[in-house]
């Protein structure tokens, strides 16, 4: 059975969704860059190994990433899963896990890479927003896309209400992406594209606001 290591920075609701999803892989460990990440408690309560590599203990990104890689590699994972891991990673770190590190991002990439995605979507007045699971490459929030979910932006939405709607979908698509990758139904091909041995199900159209 394949092994995954999950990296978190705080709340850990995506991590929790993965722990509850009965994935076809073993969750070898949850690692955080913050000792006070709430998600660590949730993982410990389920008997999952946890580790903390605090970025504050290191003088620069290179030495932090080296220590993080050492912690990750001690569990020998097939897949590294960034679930709300809020650190910019060095190119060397990304290269080390090329093709075996994925991230969840709260926007329909390539729109709204970076932070404050919900605030920026509301400011722009977009009618559809969402979330993306993608492979991690050197360019921030830019790797091959595995799955996305779109949600309507509703009148009166605040960053909090929109974020909650998106997060609900994050908890659905993240387990699906890992199920595909660990089950061998999707992988990254030599050209860096997502390949599949299944006929893809078509998604449904979202029109927002709806037609009269
Ligand atoms: C999630 O919305 C995730 O998509 C986002 O942080 C949140 C973590 O919540 N990640 C990023 O913004 C990465 N660029 P969680 O800790 O409850 O899973």
Boltz pocket constraint, residues with backbone or C-beta under 6 A from the ligand:
constraints:
  - pocket:
      binder: B
      contacts: [[A, 8], [A, 9], [A, 10], [A, 11], [A, 12], [A, 13], [A, 14], [A, 15], [A, 83], [A, 84], [A, 85], [A, 86], [A, 104], [A, 105], [A, 106], [A, 114], [A, 115], [A, 167], [A, 170]]
      max_distance: 6.0
